[in-house]
Amino acid sequence: MGDDQAAEIQLLRRQKAKLIEILSSDADFVLQHADSRGLLSPHGYQQVKACRVPGEKVTELLDHIIQRGPEAAQGLLELLKEQALQETFPLLHFVKDLHVRSLSSGSRLVTEKQLMAAARAVGRSWREIGRLALDIPSVKLEQIEEDHSLHVERVFAMLHYWRNCQREKATAAHLHSLLSQEDFALPPERIDFLLEAD
C-alpha cells in the first residue's frame, strides 16, 4: 500500500486535534453535511449521532472517516473547504491551504484487470454488496444473474456496471472504500491491491 495511499489520512490525523476543537462548536451541522456527501456508512452515521458530547461526536466522525479510507478522507477535506462550513467555522480557513502531498495511487480509474481481481474477492453476498454498497437496482442484479452462469462473471458484470454508472468517480480508491464498509467488509488482504501502485 505504501505511504501514498495514506496521504489524505495522514493529513487528517495531523490536523485531528485542531479539527475537533473547531468543529465541536456545531458537531451536528458537520455530521449532516458529511452524511449528505455519503462519507459515512448508515451504521457509522447512527454511531456518531448517538454521541451526546460534541467533542466525542466529532472525534467519532473523524475516526470513522479515517477508517473508511483515502476516498472518504479526501471527501471530508473537500467538504471542509466549502463555503457553508467556512462561514460556520471561520477558524477552518487553514484547511484551504492544506494539500495532500501525493495523489493516492487509488485516484486512478479502476481497470478491467482490477475489476476481475475484485470479483474474485467477493463471495456469496455479492447481491447484498451490489444493492447496499454499490447502489445497483435489484432488477439489474437479476438481469446479471440471468445473463451469466458463473459466479465470478456475475460479480465482474456487476462491478463493470458500477464503473460505467460512476464514470470519472469510478476510482480504485472509491471501489475500495465501498467494499470496506463495515456491514459487509471484505478482508483487507483481498482488496488492498486496489490501493497499490501498478
N, CA and C atoms as an extended XYZ file, in Angstrom:
594
Properties=species:S:1:pos:R:3:atomname:S:1:resname:S:1:resid:I:1 pbc="F F F"
N         0.815       -1.204        0.000 N   MET     1
C         0.000        0.000        0.000 CA  MET     1
C         0.860        1.270        0.000 C   MET     1
N         1.933        1.270        0.795 N   GLY     2
C         2.855        2.409        0.781 CA  GLY     2
C         2.269        3.651        1.417 C   GLY     2
N         3.107        4.705        1.488 N   ASP     3
C         2.689        5.943        2.142 CA  ASP     3
C         1.733        6.759        1.288 C   ASP     3
N         1.819        6.608       -0.047 N   ASP     4
C         0.963        7.401       -0.929 CA  ASP     4
C        -0.507        7.209       -0.598 C   ASP     4
N        -0.871        5.935       -0.415 N   GLN     5
C        -2.272        5.611       -0.175 CA  GLN     5
C        -2.806        6.351        1.046 C   GLN     5
N        -1.934        6.542        2.039 N   ALA     6
C        -2.394        7.117        3.298 CA  ALA     6
C        -2.206        8.633        3.366 C   ALA     6
N        -1.870        9.269        2.235 N   ALA     7
C        -1.570       10.709        2.265 CA  ALA     7
C        -2.730       11.526        2.834 C   ALA     7
N        -3.955       11.266        2.337 N   GLU     8
C        -5.124       12.018        2.828 CA  GLU     8
C        -5.375       11.713        4.303 C   GLU     8
N        -5.197       10.438        4.647 N   ILE     9
C        -5.435       10.007        6.024 CA  ILE     9
C        -4.400       10.613        6.972 C   ILE     9
N        -3.140       10.618        6.549 N   GLN    10
C        -2.079       11.222        7.375 CA  GLN    10
C        -2.366       12.699        7.621 C   GLN    10
N        -2.840       13.366        6.581 N   LEU    11
C        -3.161       14.791        6.681 CA  LEU    11
C        -4.267       15.010        7.717 C   LEU    11
N        -5.320       14.204        7.651 N   LEU    12
C        -6.421       14.317        8.619 CA  LEU    12
C        -5.940       14.021       10.034 C   LEU    12
N        -5.108       12.991       10.166 N   ARG    13
C        -4.600       12.625       11.504 CA  ARG    13
C        -3.782       13.758       12.112 C   ARG    13
N        -2.965       14.398       11.268 N   ARG    14
C        -2.120       15.502       11.764 CA  ARG    14
C        -2.969       16.666       12.267 C   ARG    14
N        -4.104       16.902       11.606 N   GLN    15
C        -4.941       18.064       11.948 CA  GLN    15
C        -6.092       17.699       12.892 C   GLN    15
N        -6.130       16.448       13.319 N   LYS    16
C        -7.293       15.943       14.059 CA  LYS    16
C        -7.642       16.766       15.304 C   LYS    16
N        -6.650       17.022       16.159 N   ALA    17
C        -6.907       17.761       17.407 CA  ALA    17
C        -7.473       19.150       17.112 C   ALA    17
N        -6.889       19.811       16.120 N   LYS    18
C        -7.329       21.155       15.737 CA  LYS    18
C        -8.771       21.119       15.205 C   LYS    18
N        -9.063       20.119       14.375 N   LEU    19
C       -10.407       19.995       13.792 CA  LEU    19
C       -11.456       19.702       14.863 C   LEU    19
N       -11.108       18.848       15.825 N   ILE    20
C       -12.050       18.526       16.907 CA  ILE    20
C       -12.401       19.799       17.674 C   ILE    20
N       -11.380       20.582       17.973 N   GLU    21
C       -11.570       21.839       18.715 CA  GLU    21
C       -12.506       22.791       17.957 C   GLU    21
N       -12.279       22.939       16.647 N   ILE    22
C       -13.068       23.886       15.842 CA  ILE    22
C       -14.490       23.378       15.589 C   ILE    22
N       -14.609       22.123       15.157 N   LEU    23
C       -15.911       21.596       14.722 CA  LEU    23
C       -16.862       21.262       15.867 C   LEU    23
N       -16.330       21.151       17.088 N   SER    24
C       -17.182       20.804       18.233 CA  SER    24
C       -18.226       21.874       18.536 C   SER    24
N       -18.021       23.095       18.021 N   SER    25
C       -18.999       24.159       18.306 CA  SER    25
C       -20.345       23.881       17.621 C   SER    25
N       -20.354       23.062       16.565 N   ASP    26
C       -21.621       22.655       15.937 CA  ASP    26
C       -21.427       21.293       15.269 C   ASP    26
N       -21.287       20.279       16.110 N   ALA    27
C       -20.980       18.926       15.622 CA  ALA    27
C       -22.068       18.370       14.703 C   ALA    27
N       -23.342       18.656       15.034 N   ASP    28
C       -24.452       18.119       14.222 CA  ASP    28
C       -24.443       18.673       12.806 C   ASP    28
N       -24.076       19.940       12.680 N   PHE    29
C       -24.008       20.594       11.369 CA  PHE    29
C       -23.007       19.853       10.469 C   PHE    29
N       -21.851       19.537       11.044 N   VAL    30
C       -20.805       18.819       10.296 CA  VAL    30
C       -21.288       17.417        9.943 C   VAL    30
N       -21.927       16.761       10.915 N   LEU    31
C       -22.402       15.392       10.696 CA  LEU    31
C       -23.390       15.327        9.533 C   LEU    31
N       -24.356       16.266        9.515 N   GLN    32
C       -25.363       16.260        8.437 CA  GLN    32
C       -24.715       16.488        7.072 C   GLN    32
N       -23.762       17.406        7.015 N   HIS    33
C       -23.079       17.681        5.743 CA  HIS    33
C       -22.258       16.470        5.289 C   HIS    33
N       -21.578       15.840        6.241 N   ALA    34
C       -20.761       14.658        5.908 CA  ALA    34
C       -21.657       13.522        5.422 C   ALA    34
N       -22.817       13.380        6.076 N   ASP    35
C       -23.740       12.310        5.696 CA  ASP    35
C       -24.341       12.561        4.313 C   ASP    35
N       -24.664       13.823        4.029 N   SER    36
C       -25.268       14.142        2.724 CA  SER    36
C       -24.284       13.883        1.580 C   SER    36
N       -23.002       13.859        1.903 N   ARG    37
C       -21.981       13.569        0.878 CA  ARG    37
C       -21.641       12.083        0.815 C   ARG    37
N       -22.327       11.301        1.644 N   GLY    38
C       -22.083        9.855        1.633 CA  GLY    38
C       -20.746        9.445        2.220 C   GLY    38
N       -20.240       10.250        3.167 N   LEU    39
C       -18.924        9.944        3.742 CA  LEU    39
C       -18.998        8.908        4.864 C   LEU    39
N       -20.236        8.602        5.307 N   LEU    40
C       -20.394        7.625        6.383 CA  LEU    40
C       -21.266        6.467        5.924 C   LEU    40
N       -21.041        5.301        6.499 N   SER    41
C       -21.946        4.177        6.250 CA  SER    41
C       -23.175        4.418        7.135 C   SER    41
N       -24.343        3.810        6.814 N   PRO    42
C       -25.540        4.012        7.660 CA  PRO    42
C       -25.266        3.672        9.125 C   PRO    42
N       -24.517        2.582        9.344 N   HIS    43
C       -24.196        2.163       10.711 CA  HIS    43
C       -23.301        3.205       11.385 C   HIS    43
N       -22.328        3.708       10.635 N   GLY    44
C       -21.414        4.722       11.162 CA  GLY    44
C       -22.145        5.997       11.534 C   GLY    44
N       -23.114        6.377       10.693 N   TYR    45
C       -23.900        7.589       10.953 CA  TYR    45
C       -24.635        7.462       12.287 C   TYR    45
N       -25.284        6.314       12.503 N   GLN    46
C       -26.028        6.093       13.752 CA  GLN    46
C       -25.092        6.125       14.959 C   GLN    46
N       -23.904        5.545       14.776 N   GLN    47
C       -22.906        5.503       15.853 CA  GLN    47
C       -22.472        6.914       16.260 C   GLN    47
N       -22.193        7.739       15.250 N   VAL    48
C       -21.740        9.114       15.505 CA  VAL    48
C       -22.878        9.926       16.111 C   VAL    48
N       -24.081        9.751       15.545 N   LYS    49
C       -25.257       10.505       16.001 CA  LYS    49
C       -25.564       10.215       17.476 C   LYS    49
N       -25.277        8.989       17.902 N   ALA    50
C       -25.578        8.574       19.280 CA  ALA    50
C       -24.694        9.263       20.319 C   ALA    50
N       -23.559        9.808       19.895 N   CYS    51
C       -22.664       10.503       20.846 CA  CYS    51
C       -23.332       11.788       21.334 C   CYS    51
N       -23.362       11.965       22.634 N   ARG    52
C       -24.041       13.138       23.213 CA  ARG    52
C       -23.113       14.361       23.301 C   ARG    52
N       -21.852       14.114       23.636 N   VAL    53
C       -20.901       15.223       23.816 CA  VAL    53
C       -20.347       15.640       22.450 C   VAL    53
N       -20.455       16.949       22.088 N   PRO    54
C       -19.995       17.409       20.768 CA  PRO    54
C       -18.571       16.986       20.414 C   PRO    54
N       -17.645       17.123       21.368 N   GLY    55
C       -16.251       16.745       21.114 CA  GLY    55
C       -16.115       15.271       20.760 C   GLY    55
N       -16.880       14.440       21.484 N   GLU    56
C       -16.857       12.991       21.218 CA  GLU    56
C       -17.460       12.699       19.848 C   GLU    56
N       -18.512       13.452       19.514 N   LYS    57
C       -19.201       13.258       18.228 CA  LYS    57
C       -18.244       13.532       17.070 C   LYS    57
N       -17.497       14.630       17.171 N   VAL    58
C       -16.552       14.993       16.106 CA  VAL    58
C       -15.408       13.972       16.046 C   VAL    58
N       -14.926       13.541       17.217 N   THR    59
C       -13.853       12.535       17.260 CA  THR    59
C       -14.302       11.249       16.573 C   THR    59
N       -15.508       10.805       16.923 N   GLU    60
C       -16.072        9.573       16.335 CA  GLU    60
C       -16.228        9.719       14.819 C   GLU    60
N       -16.694       10.905       14.403 N   LEU    61
C       -16.885       11.187       12.971 CA  LEU    61
C       -15.550       11.097       12.216 C   LEU    61
N       -14.531       11.764       12.751 N   LEU    62
C       -13.211       11.754       12.104 CA  LEU    62
C       -12.620       10.342       12.076 C   LEU    62
N       -12.754        9.626       13.189 N   ASP    63
C       -12.222        8.256       13.251 CA  ASP    63
C       -12.896        7.361       12.223 C   ASP    63
N       -14.223        7.516       12.106 N   HIS    64
C       -14.989        6.690       11.160 CA  HIS    64
C       -14.542        6.960        9.725 C   HIS    64
N       -14.378        8.240        9.396 N   ILE    65
C       -13.978        8.614        8.028 CA  ILE    65
C       -12.551        8.143        7.728 C   ILE    65
N       -11.652        8.290        8.702 N   ILE    66
C       -10.268        7.824        8.529 CA  ILE    66
C       -10.252        6.309        8.286 C   ILE    66
N       -11.106        5.606        9.034 N   GLN    67
C       -11.200        4.151        8.913 CA  GLN    67
C       -11.707        3.725        7.534 C   GLN    67
N       -12.554        4.538        6.944 N   ARG    68
C       -13.155        4.175        5.652 CA  ARG    68
C       -12.176        4.294        4.494 C   ARG    68
N       -11.079        4.993        4.720 N   GLY    69
C       -10.046        5.028        3.686 CA  GLY    69
C        -9.842        6.379        3.025 C   GLY    69
N        -8.905        6.434        2.067 N   PRO    70
C        -8.484        7.706        1.458 CA  PRO    70
C        -9.584        8.449        0.708 C   PRO    70
N       -10.511        7.699        0.104 N   GLU    71
C       -11.588        8.337       -0.662 CA  GLU    71
C       -12.466        9.191        0.268 C   GLU    71
N       -12.859        8.603        1.416 N   ALA    72
C       -13.688        9.320        2.391 CA  ALA    72
C       -12.906       10.476        3.017 C   ALA    72
N       -11.621       10.248        3.301 N   ALA    73
C       -10.781       11.301        3.895 CA  ALA    73
C       -10.683       12.497        2.946 C   ALA    73
N       -10.487       12.207        1.660 N   GLN    74
C       -10.423       13.271        0.654 CA  GLN    74
C       -11.759       14.007        0.578 C   GLN    74
N       -12.854       13.251        0.661 N   GLY    75
C       -14.200       13.845        0.628 CA  GLY    75
C       -14.413       14.812        1.780 C   GLY    75
N       -13.913       14.447        2.964 N   LEU    76
C       -14.050       15.323        4.129 CA  LEU    76
C       -13.212       16.586        3.954 C   LEU    76
N       -11.993       16.433        3.456 N   LEU    77
C       -11.123       17.601        3.243 CA  LEU    77
C       -11.778       18.584        2.269 C   LEU    77
N       -12.422       18.050        1.229 N   GLU    78
C       -13.115       18.915        0.261 CA  GLU    78
C       -14.318       19.594        0.913 C   GLU    78
N       -15.047       18.819        1.736 N   LEU    79
C       -16.220       19.358        2.428 CA  LEU    79
C       -15.829       20.529        3.333 C   LEU    79
N       -14.714       20.391        4.046 N   LEU    80
C       -14.268       21.430        4.988 CA  LEU    80
C       -13.881       22.729        4.281 C   LEU    80
N       -13.609       22.637        2.970 N   LYS    81
C       -13.244       23.840        2.205 CA  LYS    81
C       -14.472       24.559        1.649 C   LYS    81
N       -15.650       23.927        1.760 N   GLU    82
C       -16.862       24.526        1.190 CA  GLU    82
C       -17.286       25.771        1.955 C   GLU    82
N       -17.957       26.668        1.219 N   GLN    83
C       -18.349       27.958        1.790 CA  GLN    83
C       -19.218       27.823        3.040 C   GLN    83
N       -20.192       26.902        3.008 N   ALA    84
C       -21.105       26.732        4.152 CA  ALA    84
C       -20.333       26.429        5.435 C   ALA    84
N       -19.325       25.575        5.326 N   LEU    85
C       -18.548       25.233        6.516 CA  LEU    85
C       -17.553       26.321        6.879 C   LEU    85
N       -16.991       26.968        5.870 N   GLN    86
C       -16.043       28.066        6.123 CA  GLN    86
C       -16.742       29.224        6.848 C   GLN    86
N       -18.022       29.454        6.494 N   GLU    87
C       -18.777       30.546        7.142 CA  GLU    87
C       -19.189       30.174        8.561 C   GLU    87
N       -19.578       28.907        8.755 N   THR    88
C       -19.999       28.455       10.086 CA  THR    88
C       -18.811       28.358       11.042 C   THR    88
N       -17.680       27.925       10.511 N   PHE    89
C       -16.461       27.777       11.328 CA  PHE    89
C       -15.332       28.615       10.710 C   PHE    89
N       -15.285       29.935       11.014 N   PRO    90
C       -14.259       30.810       10.416 CA  PRO    90
C       -12.830       30.301       10.626 C   PRO    90
N       -12.596       29.588       11.724 N   LEU    91
C       -11.238       29.100       12.012 CA  LEU    91
C       -10.790       27.995       11.045 C   LEU    91
N       -11.737       27.521       10.225 N   LEU    92
C       -11.394       26.459        9.264 CA  LEU    92
C       -10.607       26.967        8.062 C   LEU    92
N       -10.384       28.295        7.996 N   HIS    93
C        -9.724       28.861        6.808 CA  HIS    93
C        -8.386       28.174        6.513 C   HIS    93
N        -7.734       27.640        7.573 N   PHE    94
C        -6.422       26.996        7.376 CA  PHE    94
C        -6.516       25.764        6.460 C   PHE    94
N        -7.712       25.154        6.398 N   VAL    95
C        -7.881       23.930        5.593 CA  VAL    95
C        -7.641       24.205        4.107 C   VAL    95
N        -7.989       25.428        3.677 N   LYS    96
C        -7.827       25.775        2.255 CA  LYS    96
C        -6.371       25.668        1.801 C   LYS    96
N        -5.455       25.839        2.752 N   ASP    97
C        -4.028       25.792        2.401 CA  ASP    97
C        -3.424       24.395        2.535 C   ASP    97
N        -4.261       23.442        2.992 N   LEU    98
C        -3.740       22.081        3.149 CA  LEU    98
C        -3.754       21.374        1.800 C   LEU    98
N        -2.684       20.735        1.472 N   HIS    99
C        -2.637       19.983        0.214 CA  HIS    99
C        -2.122       18.586        0.496 C   HIS    99
N        -2.780       17.629       -0.096 N   VAL   100
C        -2.303       16.257        0.041 CA  VAL   100
C        -0.999       16.183       -0.740 C   VAL   100
N         0.048       15.730       -0.083 N   ARG   101
C         1.382       15.769       -0.693 CA  ARG   101
C         1.481       14.966       -1.982 C   ARG   101
N         0.905       13.790       -1.989 N   SER   102
C         0.980       12.995       -3.218 CA  SER   102
C        -0.376       12.381       -3.491 C   SER   102
N        -0.733       12.319       -4.749 N   LEU   103
C        -2.022       11.745       -5.111 CA  LEU   103
C        -2.037       10.267       -4.778 C   LEU   103
N        -3.116        9.827       -4.207 N   SER   104
C        -3.239        8.406       -3.922 CA  SER   104
C        -3.187        7.625       -5.227 C   SER   104
N        -2.493        6.493       -5.196 N   SER   105
C        -2.443        5.668       -6.405 CA  SER   105
C        -3.845        5.188       -6.740 C   SER   105
N        -4.708        5.154       -5.720 N   GLY   106
C        -6.083        4.724       -5.947 CA  GLY   106
C        -6.946        5.784       -6.599 C   GLY   106
N        -6.359        6.957       -6.930 N   SER   107
C        -7.170        8.013       -7.539 CA  SER   107
C        -7.342        7.791       -9.041 C   SER   107
N        -6.652        6.783       -9.577 N   ARG   108
C        -6.840        6.467      -10.994 CA  ARG   108
C        -8.101        5.631      -11.162 C   ARG   108
N        -8.673        5.682      -12.369 N   LEU   109
C        -9.869        4.887      -12.637 CA  LEU   109
C        -9.536        3.402      -12.525 C   LEU   109
N       -10.502        2.656      -12.027 N   VAL   110
C       -10.302        1.227      -11.838 CA  VAL   110
C       -10.229        0.529      -13.208 C   VAL   110
N        -9.323       -0.423      -13.338 N   THR   111
C        -9.127       -1.104      -14.629 CA  THR   111
C        -9.933       -2.404      -14.678 C   THR   111
N       -10.073       -2.956      -15.898 N   GLU   112
C       -10.781       -4.243      -16.077 CA  GLU   112
C       -10.092       -5.334      -15.246 C   GLU   112
N        -8.758       -5.296      -15.261 N   LYS   113
C        -7.970       -6.298      -14.529 CA  LYS   113
C        -8.283       -6.228      -13.030 C   LYS   113
N        -8.371       -4.979      -12.503 N   GLN   114
C        -8.686       -4.799      -11.077 CA  GLN   114
C       -10.118       -5.251      -10.773 C   GLN   114
N       -11.033       -4.982      -11.719 N   LEU   115
C       -12.424       -5.406      -11.523 CA  LEU   115
C       -12.504       -6.927      -11.433 C   LEU   115
N       -11.766       -7.608      -12.291 N   MET   116
C       -11.782       -9.075      -12.276 CA  MET   116
C       -11.192       -9.608      -10.975 C   MET   116
N       -10.099       -8.981      -10.515 N   ALA   117
C        -9.480       -9.409       -9.248 CA  ALA   117
C       -10.435       -9.150       -8.078 C   ALA   117
N       -11.139       -8.010       -8.118 N   ALA   118
C       -12.109       -7.692       -7.058 CA  ALA   118
C       -13.273       -8.678       -7.107 C   ALA   118
N       -13.686       -9.047       -8.323 N   ALA   119
C       -14.795      -10.002       -8.488 CA  ALA   119
C       -14.465      -11.333       -7.812 C   ALA   119
N       -13.194      -11.729       -7.893 N   ARG   120
C       -12.776      -12.998       -7.260 CA  ARG   120
C       -12.807      -12.898       -5.729 C   ARG   120
N       -12.696      -11.675       -5.221 N   ALA   121
C       -12.666      -11.484       -3.758 CA  ALA   121
C       -14.068      -11.474       -3.150 C   ALA   121
N       -15.075      -11.205       -3.991 N   VAL   122
C       -16.453      -11.097       -3.489 CA  VAL   122
C       -17.094      -12.482       -3.419 C   VAL   122
N       -17.655      -12.801       -2.270 N   GLY   123
C       -18.254      -14.128       -2.071 CA  GLY   123
C       -19.743      -14.170       -2.378 C   GLY   123
N       -20.440      -15.033       -1.651 N   ARG   124
C       -21.867      -15.285       -1.896 CA  ARG   124
C       -22.763      -14.060       -1.676 C   ARG   124
N       -22.280      -13.108       -0.878 N   SER   125
C       -23.129      -11.939       -0.571 CA  SER   125
C       -23.029      -10.853       -1.642 C   SER   125
N       -22.699      -11.236       -2.878 N   TRP   126
C       -22.475      -10.242       -3.940 CA  TRP   126
C       -23.706       -9.382       -4.213 C   TRP   126
N       -24.921      -10.000       -4.119 N   ARG   127
C       -26.146       -9.217       -4.386 CA  ARG   127
C       -26.329       -8.126       -3.337 C   ARG   127
N       -26.095       -8.494       -2.070 N   GLU   128
C       -26.224       -7.535       -0.961 CA  GLU   128
C       -25.225       -6.385       -1.151 C   GLU   128
N       -23.993       -6.740       -1.526 N   ILE   129
C       -22.963       -5.718       -1.769 CA  ILE   129
C       -23.396       -4.818       -2.923 C   ILE   129
N       -23.939       -5.435       -3.972 N   GLY   130
C       -24.411       -4.665       -5.133 CA  GLY   130
C       -25.494       -3.674       -4.768 C   GLY   130
N       -26.466       -4.161       -3.982 N   ARG   131
C       -27.596       -3.293       -3.609 CA  ARG   131
C       -27.189       -2.210       -2.619 C   ARG   131
N       -26.528       -2.622       -1.534 N   LEU   132
C       -26.256       -1.691       -0.433 CA  LEU   132
C       -25.006       -0.837       -0.617 C   LEU   132
N       -23.921       -1.446       -1.111 N   ALA   133
C       -22.667       -0.680       -1.229 CA  ALA   133
C       -22.570        0.052       -2.558 C   ALA   133
N       -23.012       -0.612       -3.631 N   LEU   134
C       -22.809       -0.033       -4.965 CA  LEU   134
C       -24.063        0.629       -5.543 C   LEU   134
N       -25.180        0.561       -4.793 N   ASP   135
C       -26.441        1.200       -5.237 CA  ASP   135
C       -26.926        0.695       -6.597 C   ASP   135
N       -26.817       -0.594       -6.826 N   ILE   136
C       -27.276       -1.166       -8.098 CA  ILE   136
C       -28.701       -1.685       -7.911 C   ILE   136
N       -29.631       -1.309       -8.809 N   PRO   137
C       -31.029       -1.742       -8.669 CA  PRO   137
C       -31.165       -3.268       -8.701 C   PRO   137
N       -32.123       -3.790       -7.920 N   SER   138
C       -32.360       -5.239       -7.865 CA  SER   138
C       -32.650       -5.816       -9.243 C   SER   138
N       -33.388       -5.062      -10.058 N   VAL   139
C       -33.743       -5.515      -11.410 CA  VAL   139
C       -32.476       -5.791      -12.221 C   VAL   139
N       -31.504       -4.897      -12.088 N   LYS   140
C       -30.240       -5.045      -12.821 CA  LYS   140
C       -29.484       -6.276      -12.322 C   LYS   140
N       -29.505       -6.496      -11.004 N   LEU   141
C       -28.815       -7.654      -10.430 CA  LEU   141
C       -29.446       -8.958      -10.909 C   LEU   141
N       -30.788       -8.958      -11.003 N   GLU   142
C       -31.492      -10.151      -11.505 CA  GLU   142
C       -31.112      -10.420      -12.962 C   GLU   142
N       -31.025       -9.344      -13.724 N   GLN   143
C       -30.664       -9.458      -15.145 CA  GLN   143
C       -29.251      -10.042      -15.296 C   GLN   143
N       -28.331       -9.543      -14.454 N   ILE   144
C       -26.945      -10.037      -14.474 CA  ILE   144
C       -26.918      -11.530      -14.141 C   ILE   144
N       -27.752      -11.910      -13.158 N   GLU   145
C       -27.802      -13.311      -12.731 CA  GLU   145
C       -28.295      -14.213      -13.866 C   GLU   145
N       -29.275      -13.717      -14.621 N   GLU   146
C       -29.807      -14.489      -15.753 CA  GLU   146
C       -28.798      -14.588      -16.900 C   GLU   146
N       -28.068      -13.491      -17.119 N   ASP   147
C       -27.140      -13.440      -18.258 CA  ASP   147
C       -25.845      -14.231      -18.050 C   ASP   147
N       -25.467      -14.437      -16.792 N   HIS   148
C       -24.185      -15.111      -16.512 CA  HIS   148
C       -24.397      -16.274      -15.551 C   HIS   148
N       -23.800      -17.404      -15.873 N   SER   149
C       -23.987      -18.576      -15.008 CA  SER   149
C       -22.878      -18.709      -13.961 C   SER   149
N       -21.673      -18.234      -14.306 N   LEU   150
C       -20.557      -18.352      -13.361 CA  LEU   150
C       -20.548      -17.206      -12.351 C   LEU   150
N       -20.260      -17.553      -11.097 N   HIS   151
C       -20.261      -16.562      -10.011 CA  HIS   151
C       -19.329      -15.377      -10.304 C   HIS   151
N       -18.087      -15.670      -10.689 N   VAL   152
C       -17.107      -14.600      -10.932 CA  VAL   152
C       -17.571      -13.681      -12.061 C   VAL   152
N       -18.185      -14.258      -13.085 N   GLU   153
C       -18.674      -13.446      -14.209 CA  GLU   153
C       -19.812      -12.526      -13.775 C   GLU   153
N       -20.663      -13.033      -12.899 N   ARG   154
C       -21.775      -12.211      -12.377 CA  ARG   154
C       -21.229      -11.006      -11.608 C   ARG   154
N       -20.274      -11.286      -10.711 N   VAL   155
C       -19.706      -10.200       -9.897 CA  VAL   155
C       -18.957       -9.208      -10.790 C   VAL   155
N       -18.219       -9.725      -11.767 N   PHE   156
C       -17.488       -8.850      -12.695 CA  PHE   156
C       -18.469       -7.956      -13.459 C   PHE   156
N       -19.575       -8.544      -13.940 N   ALA   157
C       -20.589       -7.771      -14.680 CA  ALA   157
C       -21.191       -6.684      -13.791 C   ALA   157
N       -21.414       -7.020      -12.515 N   MET   158
C       -21.969       -6.049      -11.561 CA  MET   158
C       -20.985       -4.893      -11.348 C   MET   158
N       -19.705       -5.218      -11.144 N   LEU   159
C       -18.691       -4.182      -10.929 CA  LEU   159
C       -18.493       -3.339      -12.195 C   LEU   159
N       -18.604       -3.983      -13.342 N   HIS   160
C       -18.459       -3.290      -14.628 CA  HIS   160
C       -19.600       -2.281      -14.803 C   HIS   160
N       -20.810       -2.707      -14.426 N   TYR   161
C       -21.985       -1.828      -14.498 CA  TYR   161
C       -21.783       -0.626      -13.570 C   TYR   161
N       -21.265       -0.907      -12.363 N   TRP   162
C       -20.993        0.172      -11.392 CA  TRP   162
C       -20.000        1.166      -11.988 C   TRP   162
N       -18.930        0.644      -12.622 N   ARG   163
C       -17.910        1.525      -13.205 CA  ARG   163
C       -18.517        2.419      -14.293 C   ARG   163
N       -19.362        1.844      -15.130 N   ASN   164
C       -19.993        2.628      -16.203 CA  ASN   164
C       -20.910        3.719      -15.650 C   ASN   164
N       -21.595        3.405      -14.549 N   CYS   165
C       -22.501        4.399      -13.927 CA  CYS   165
C       -21.708        5.527      -13.269 C   CYS   165
N       -20.605        5.180      -12.626 N   GLN   166
C       -19.809        6.161      -11.871 CA  GLN   166
C       -18.939        7.044      -12.765 C   GLN   166
N       -18.570        6.520      -13.921 N   ARG   167
C       -17.685        7.221      -14.877 CA  ARG   167
C       -16.406        7.698      -14.203 C   ARG   167
N       -16.201        9.052      -14.155 N   GLU   168
C       -14.911        9.533      -13.626 CA  GLU   168
C       -14.768        9.320      -12.121 C   GLU   168
N       -15.869        8.963      -11.437 N   LYS   169
C       -15.776        8.698       -9.993 CA  LYS   169
C       -15.362        7.249       -9.716 C   LYS   169
N       -15.302        6.432      -10.763 N   ALA   170
C       -15.013        5.001      -10.581 CA  ALA   170
C       -13.518        4.753      -10.369 C   ALA   170
N       -12.983        5.318       -9.290 N   THR   171
C       -11.559        5.126       -8.996 CA  THR   171
C       -11.372        3.850       -8.172 C   THR   171
N       -10.150        3.357       -8.189 N   ALA   172
C        -9.828        2.161       -7.403 CA  ALA   172
C       -10.050        2.432       -5.912 C   ALA   172
N        -9.690        3.652       -5.474 N   ALA   173
C        -9.853        4.002       -4.049 CA  ALA   173
C       -11.329        4.062       -3.665 C   ALA   173
N       -12.163        4.569       -4.579 N   HIS   174
C       -13.599        4.658       -4.309 CA  HIS   174
C       -14.183        3.256       -4.162 C   HIS   174
N       -13.821        2.372       -5.082 N   LEU   175
C       -14.317        0.994       -5.012 CA  LEU   175
C       -13.833        0.331       -3.720 C   LEU   175
N       -12.582        0.579       -3.355 N   HIS   176
C       -12.023        0.011       -2.119 CA  HIS   176
C       -12.819        0.479       -0.904 C   HIS   176
N       -13.131        1.781       -0.853 N   SER   177
C       -13.849        2.302        0.325 CA  SER   177
C       -15.268        1.722        0.404 C   SER   177
N       -15.910        1.495       -0.751 N   LEU   178
C       -17.261        0.912       -0.755 CA  LEU   178
C       -17.229       -0.545       -0.290 C   LEU   178
N       -16.227       -1.276       -0.744 N   LEU   179
C       -16.127       -2.695       -0.372 CA  LEU   179
C       -15.605       -2.880        1.052 C   LEU   179
N       -15.146       -1.777        1.675 N   SER   180
C       -14.616       -1.858        3.049 CA  SER   180
C       -15.660       -1.474        4.097 C   SER   180
N       -16.872       -1.119        3.667 N   GLN   181
C       -17.890       -0.695        4.632 CA  GLN   181
C       -18.152       -1.809        5.636 C   GLN   181
N       -18.288       -1.412        6.908 N   GLU   182
C       -18.288       -2.407        7.981 CA  GLU   182
C       -19.384       -3.465        7.897 C   GLU   182
N       -20.541       -3.128        7.322 N   ASP   183
C       -21.643       -4.090        7.299 CA  ASP   183
C       -21.312       -5.350        6.494 C   ASP   183
N       -20.484       -5.209        5.472 N   PHE   184
C       -20.137       -6.386        4.660 CA  PHE   184
C       -18.687       -6.297        4.201 C   PHE   184
N       -17.832       -5.793        5.088 N   ALA   185
C       -16.422       -5.563        4.730 CA  ALA   185
C       -15.746       -6.843        4.250 C   ALA   185
N       -15.079       -6.722        3.123 N   LEU   186
C       -14.291       -7.842        2.611 CA  LEU   186
C       -12.940       -7.819        3.326 C   LEU   186
N       -12.299       -8.973        3.504 N   PRO   187
C       -10.997       -8.987        4.190 CA  PRO   187
C       -10.016       -8.046        3.488 C   PRO   187
N        -9.350       -7.155        4.231 N   PRO   188
C        -8.439       -6.171        3.619 CA  PRO   188
C        -7.418       -6.800        2.681 C   PRO   188
N        -6.892       -7.977        3.084 N   GLU   189
C        -5.848       -8.580        2.240 CA  GLU   189
C        -6.369       -8.982        0.856 C   GLU   189
N        -7.707       -9.068        0.724 N   ARG   190
C        -8.271       -9.473       -0.573 CA  ARG   190
C        -8.556       -8.286       -1.492 C   ARG   190
N        -8.648       -7.088       -0.907 N   ILE   191
C        -8.967       -5.922       -1.762 CA  ILE   191
C        -7.941       -4.792       -1.680 C   ILE   191
N        -6.932       -4.930       -0.826 N   ASP   192
C        -5.942       -3.850       -0.697 CA  ASP   192
C        -5.130       -3.623       -1.971 C   ASP   192
N        -5.169       -4.593       -2.897 N   PHE   193
C        -4.459       -4.403       -4.172 CA  PHE   193
C        -5.009       -3.183       -4.919 C   PHE   193
N        -6.261       -2.791       -4.608 N   LEU   194
C        -6.872       -1.625       -5.264 CA  LEU   194
C        -6.142       -0.332       -4.894 C   LEU   194
N        -5.397       -0.369       -3.787 N   LEU   195
C        -4.701        0.840       -3.330 CA  LEU   195
C        -3.219        0.826       -3.691 C   LEU   195
N        -2.782       -0.251       -4.315 N   GLU   196
C        -1.360       -0.358       -4.647 CA  GLU   196
C        -1.059        0.265       -5.998 C   GLU   196
N         0.147        0.771       -6.121 N   ALA   197
C         0.583        1.311       -7.419 CA  ALA   197
C         0.783        0.143       -8.375 C   ALA   197
N         0.678        0.430       -9.666 N   ASP   198
C         0.843       -0.638      -10.663 CA  ASP   198
C         2.259       -1.196      -10.632 C   ASP   198
